[in-house]
Amino acid sequence: MPASHFLSMRAMAYNNAWANHRLLGACLELTQQDFDAPRIGFFPSIAATLNHILIVDWFYVDALEGGWLGPAAWADRMPCATAQHLMREQATVDARLIAHCDALTDADLDTVVRVNRDTRVQTERRDRLLLQLFQHQIHHRGQTHAMLSATTRKPPQLDEFFSVAEAPLRAVEFADLGWTEETVWGQ
C-alpha cells in the first residue's frame, strides 16, 4: 500500500500496543513489592504510572469511538492492582485503538471528535486527538522505563519502530500478539 496519513496513524496504534506489550511484559517479572514501591516520577510508582496510562487511554479511545465516558474514566485512579491485570486491560484498550485506526480513512482524520470534559465539550480534529494519545503514552512509558531501570529487571527497548530490516527480531513478539508484518502494514 502506498504511504498515507491514515496508514501512519494505524502504524502508530500498532507500535503503541507493541511497546505496551514489551513494557508490561517486563513488569510481569517484578515482585508486587517492586511494582508498588515508591519511585521518583510524575506518578509515585510503576503501578500508578501504568494505571494512569490505562485510564487516560480509556478516556481518549472512548471519545474517538463516539462515547461519552469522559472524566468517569479516572473515578478509580488505580483500577488494576497487579501487572497481570494491567496487561489484560491495556491489551484490551490497545485492541480497541487498533480497530479504530484500522477503520479510518485519510478523510476521517479531518473529522471532529467531541470529548466529554464534564464541565465542557472539547472538540478536536481526530488526527490531533490521536497524536495527543500517542504522545501521552510515549511520555509516561518513558517515565515507567526509567523507574524500571531502578529495579533488578532490565527495561526493554522501546525506541524502535517497524524498520523492515528488523522484522525478524520482532517476529516472536508479533506472533504472541497475533500479528504479522502484513497485519500491521495492511499488505
Sequence and secondary structure as in RCSB ss.txt:
>XXXX:A:sequence
MPASHFLSMRAMAYNNAWANHRLLGACLELTQQDFDAPRIGFFPSIAATLNHILIVDWFYVDALEGGWLGPAAWA
DRMPCATAQHLMREQATVDARLIAHCDALTDADLDTVVRVNRDTRVQTERRDRLLLQLFQHQIHHRGQTHAMLSA
TTRKPPQLDEFFSVAEAPLRAVEFADLGWTEETVWGQ
>XXXX:A:secstr
    HHHHHHHHHHHHHHHHHHHHHHHTTS HHHHHS  SSSSSSHHHHHHHHHHHHHHHHHHHTT   GGGGGS
SS    SHHHHHHHHHHHHHHHHHHHHT  TGGGGSEEEEE SSSEEEEEHHHHHHHHHHHHHHHHHHHHHHHTT
SSS          GGGHHHHHHHHHHHT  HHHHHT 
